[in-house]
Structure formats: C-alpha cells, structure tokens
Amino acid sequence: MAELNTAPNLRSPDDVYERLVTLHEGLTEAESLKVWAKLALTLANHIGDAEVITQAIAVARPRDVPAPAD
C-alpha cells in the first residue's frame, strides 16, 4: 500500500505558495473554486493512486466536520 508523504518535500515552498495565491488573482469566488477543483483533479490524476488520494482527502478535511457516509 502506498503512503501519502506529508513531510516537507518542496525545494521552494514559498515560490509554490506565491503561485497558488497568484492563481486566484482577478477571479470571482465561483471561478476560484473551479480553479481549485481543476487543480485538485489534475494533481489527483498525476498521483494516480486512489489510496494515496484518499489519505490526502482525510488530511485535508476539517477534523470537526464528520465525513459523509458511504
């Protein structure tokens, strides 16, 4: 089983953060949400491992919000 790597793994995290912020400049809230979704799906496709993506979803979901039932 593949494991999600949550250890720091970017050479230039500040540069990546700046690109993520810049990605949303000039967009409406609806456009910004679509961009986030497109980015998430593009990265999920790149990862290509449903188990790792499921682990990432668990990390990203707020802990005080229960997960929906299957």
Backbone torsions as a table, in degrees:
resi	resn	phi	psi	omega
1	MET	NA	130.9	177.7
2	ALA	-74.2	149.0	179.6
3	GLU	-116.4	140.9	176.2
4	LEU	-70.5	130.3	176.9
5	ASN	-89.6	111.9	178.6
6	THR	-106.6	3.9	176.3
7	ALA	-75.3	150.1	176.9
8	PRO	-51.4	129.7	-171.7
9	ASN	-141.4	13.4	179.7
10	LEU	-109.8	137.7	177.0
11	ARG	-69.9	-36.5	-177.3
12	SER	-131.5	71.4	-175.8
13	PRO	-61.3	-33.6	178.7
14	ASP	-65.3	-37.3	178.1
15	ASP	-66.5	-40.6	179.0
16	VAL	-65.6	-43.5	177.6
17	TYR	-58.1	-44.9	179.8
18	GLU	-61.2	-40.4	178.2
19	ARG	-64.0	-39.2	179.3
20	LEU	-65.5	-40.2	178.0
21	VAL	-66.7	-46.3	-179.1
22	THR	-62.0	-31.4	179.6
23	LEU	-53.8	-30.7	-174.1
24	HIS	-97.9	-4.5	-178.3
25	GLU	-61.3	131.7	176.4
26	GLY	80.3	3.8	-179.1
27	LEU	-98.5	149.8	171.4
28	THR	-73.4	169.6	177.9
29	GLU	-59.9	-42.2	179.6
30	ALA	-63.5	-43.3	178.1
31	GLU	-64.4	-40.4	179.6
32	SER	-62.1	-42.9	178.0
33	LEU	-63.5	-38.6	177.0
34	LYS	-64.4	-39.6	178.4
35	VAL	-63.7	-44.2	177.9
36	TRP	-59.0	-44.8	-179.5
37	ALA	-62.7	-44.0	-179.9
38	LYS	-64.0	-41.2	177.9
39	LEU	-63.9	-45.6	179.9
40	ALA	-60.7	-44.4	179.9
41	LEU	-68.0	-36.5	177.1
42	THR	-63.8	-45.2	179.2
43	LEU	-68.9	-37.5	176.7
44	ALA	-61.8	-41.7	177.1
45	ASN	-62.0	-41.3	179.3
46	HIS	-63.4	-42.3	178.5
47	ILE	-63.3	-49.0	173.7
48	GLY	69.8	13.6	-178.1
49	ASP	-127.6	108.5	-175.3
50	ALA	-59.3	-35.3	179.8
51	GLU	-65.5	-43.3	178.8
52	VAL	-65.7	-40.9	179.0
53	ILE	-64.0	-40.2	176.8
54	THR	-61.8	-40.1	176.8
55	GLN	-63.8	-41.2	179.8
56	ALA	-65.4	-38.9	177.5
57	ILE	-61.4	-42.9	179.2
58	ALA	-63.0	-37.6	178.5
59	VAL	-68.6	-38.8	-173.9
60	ALA	-78.6	-29.0	-175.5
61	ARG	-70.2	134.4	177.4
62	PRO	-57.3	136.0	-175.9
63	ARG	-68.5	-24.0	-177.7
64	ASP	-88.6	4.3	178.0
65	VAL	-113.3	117.4	-178.6
66	PRO	-64.7	145.0	176.6
67	ALA	-69.4	145.2	178.6
68	PRO	-66.9	150.2	177.5
69	ALA	-71.4	146.4	178.1
70	ASP	-74.3	NA	NA
